Amino acid sequence: MSLSSFDINNPQVQMIMILKLQKLKSEELPTLCYENLADFLDQSLWIDHQPSSLHEAANDILHVTTGDIVQFMEVKAVKDGAKAKLEDFSDMLGGNEQYDQQ
């Protein structure tokens, strides 16, 4: 099998991801979603090195910790926030209704 066959789109890898996701959700992060884990694997853990075998992919996934994902999501939020415009945060900041109506 080629290296790219062990990415997050491989059905066997997806099954392992679902098992790990359920474990993380039941033990520590109930709001975690599949996309969070997929983003972590694709954009952090496997960005420079794709696993060369199903065994290696499974090992990588099963050793992911809550801390790994939380740290990745924190960094991602800061990067995404830096790219956003101030108007994108108006719902969090409240804003002045007078200006919102104009």
C-alpha positions in Angstrom: 0.0 0.0 0.0 1.1 3.5 -0.7 1.9 6.0 2.0 -1.1 8.1 1.2 -3.5 5.2 1.8 -2.9 5.6 5.6 -4.3 9.1 5.9 -7.5 10.0 7.7 -9.6 8.9 4.7 -8.6 5.3 5.0 -11.6 3.3 6.3 -9.4 1.3 8.7 -7.8 4.4 10.1 -11.2 6.0 10.4 -12.4 3.1 12.5 -9.4 3.5 14.8 -10.1 7.2 15.0 -13.7 6.6 16.0 -12.6 4.2 18.8 -10.1 6.7 20.1 -12.6 9.5 19.8 -15.2 7.6 21.9 -12.5 6.9 24.6 -11.5 10.5 24.8 -15.1 11.7 24.8 -16.1 9.3 27.6 -13.1 10.0 29.8 -12.1 13.6 29.4 -13.5 15.7 26.5 -17.2 15.1 26.0 -17.5 17.9 23.4 -14.7 16.6 21.2 -15.8 15.8 17.6 -14.4 13.7 14.9 -13.2 16.7 12.9 -11.0 17.9 15.9 -9.2 14.6 15.9 -8.9 14.5 12.1 -7.5 18.0 12.0 -5.0 17.2 14.7 -3.7 14.2 12.8 -3.8 15.8 9.4 -2.5 19.3 10.4 -0.1 18.4 13.2 0.9 14.9 13.9 1.1 13.7 10.3 2.0 17.0 8.7 5.7 16.0 8.1 5.5 12.3 8.3 2.6 10.1 7.1 2.5 6.6 8.7 4.0 3.9 6.5 1.8 1.1 7.8 -1.6 0.6 9.3 0.2 -0.5 12.5 2.1 2.8 12.7 -1.1 4.8 12.0 -3.0 2.9 14.7 -0.2 3.4 17.1 -0.1 7.1 16.4 -3.8 7.5 16.9 -4.0 5.4 20.1 -1.2 7.4 21.7 -3.0 10.8 21.1 -3.7 12.4 24.4 -6.3 15.0 25.5 -3.5 17.4 26.0 -2.2 16.9 22.4 -5.6 17.8 21.0 -6.3 20.7 23.4 -2.9 22.3 22.7 -3.4 21.9 18.9 -6.9 23.5 19.2 -5.5 26.4 21.3 -2.8 27.2 18.7 -5.3 26.8 15.8 -7.8 29.2 17.5 -5.1 31.8 18.0 -4.0 31.5 14.3 -7.6 31.6 13.1 -8.3 34.5 15.3 -5.3 36.4 14.0 -6.6 36.1 10.5 -10.1 37.2 11.3 -11.5 40.8 11.2 -12.7 42.6 14.2 -16.3 42.4 12.9 -16.0 38.6 13.1 -15.9 38.9 16.9 -18.9 41.3 17.3 -21.2 38.5 18.7 -18.6 37.9 21.5 -17.8 41.5 22.2 -21.4 42.7 22.2 -21.1 45.7 20.1 -23.1 48.9 20.0 -26.7 48.3 18.7 -26.8 51.8 17.3 -23.9 50.9 14.9 -25.3 47.5 14.2 -28.5 49.0 12.8 -26.7 51.2 10.3 
